[in-house]
């Protein structure tokens, strides 16, 4: 019997993401914010393997520091498996092995990618046969970024970011990611944005009543034009993230002075994403950042969403 025949689990790979545009609306009564964002899935992947078990268990390894990743019900991947089981009436369990490449608490949706991968993997392992629409609905209940990790590619997200519409993106965009070992809490970054808007209305624009993605972003993606996209990059959370972590501003300035078309905080941070004009430029920027003592990862996008491999 071959090794392939002996393997009885399911392996799924799901991507991390960059928010190339993120406009944040006002704080709502339910504690959330309306968003308008342009997601791009990039070639930094989470690998998830699920195998049959009587209980729900989880193990995490990876090329990034996973010491802060919980292995109990605080982990979104474990919650995804239990949600799928509850919704489909599956009465068994599953063991989940996660190998992480996306920075933890880095604003690149690694936890959401894990949850999306688990939904796809457990659906296949258990034979529950849910449609894409049903999986999307479950994903949206787990978190705003989980539906995008299912779909991948490039998409516009509205509402809390989980109402997705595909966006045409021609060609390939080259990015250099600079992760940071000290994570940032997403609620803390949103809270800092709300405080700054309230206390310094002259310094920062008021929250839009209805967030929307800038047309220049859509034109740049459609044209596959990195320079055009660089001019349109925006993240409303960036100023808040930099106030909480002012050390990141120096890295942004360094990258932009050494070959990046533009740089921005990825999501709620602290990972930084630098857009390069070509793969050669991205490799050069990566090497320059590394020589300066920064970890740097060359990735590209868009790539596919959660997929069985």
URBELMO-V465945 format. One record per residue. OMEGA is omega as a letter, one per 30 degrees, with the letter a starting at -180 (999 if undefined). Layout:
# URBELMO-V465945
OMEGA ; OMEGA
This chain:
# URBELMO-V465945
a ; l ; l ; a ; a ; a ; a ; l ; l ; l ; l ; l ; a ; a ; l ; a ; l ; l ; a ; l ; l ; l ; a ; l ; a ; l ; a ; a ; a ; l ; l ; l ; l ; a ; l ; a ; l ; l ; l ; l ; a ; a ; l ; a ; l ; l ; a ; l ; l ; l ; a ; l ; l ; a ; l ; a ; a ; l ; a ; l ; l ; l ; l ; l ; a ; a ; a ; a ; l ; l ; l ; a ; l ; a ; a ; a ; l ; l ; l ; l ; a ; l ; l ; l ; a ; a ; a ; a ; l ; a ; l ; l ; l ; l ; a ; l ; a ; l ; a ; l ; a ; a ; a ; a ; a ; l ; a ; l ; a ; l ; l ; l ; l ; a ; l ; l ; a ; l ; a ; a ; a ; l ; l ; a ; a ; a ; a ; l ; l ; l ; l ; l ; l ; l ; l ; a ; l ; l ; a ; l ; a ; a ; a ; a ; a ; l ; l ; l ; l ; a ; a ; a ; l ; a ; l ; l ; l ; a ; l ; a ; a ; l ; a ; l ; a ; l ; l ; l ; l ; l ; a ; l ; a ; a ; l ; a ; l ; l ; l ; a ; a ; a ; l ; l ; l ; l ; l ; a ; l ; l ; l ; l ; a ; a ; a ; l ; a ; a ; a ; a ; l ; a ; a ; a ; l ; l ; l ; l ; l ; a ; a ; l ; a ; l ; l ; l ; a ; l ; a ; l ; a ; a ; a ; a ; a ; a ; l ; l ; l ; a ; a ; a ; l ; l ; a ; l ; a ; a ; l ; l ; a ; l ; l ; a ; a ; l ; a ; a ; l ; l ; l ; a ; a ; a ; a ; l ; a ; l ; l ; l ; l ; l ; l ; l ; l ; l ; l ; l ; g ; l ; l ; a ; l ; l ; l ; a ; a ; l ; l ; l ; a ; l ; l ; l ; l ; a ; l ; l ; l ; l ; l ; l ; a ; l ; a ; a ; l ; l ; l ; l ; g ; l ; a ; l ; a ; a ; l ; a ; 999
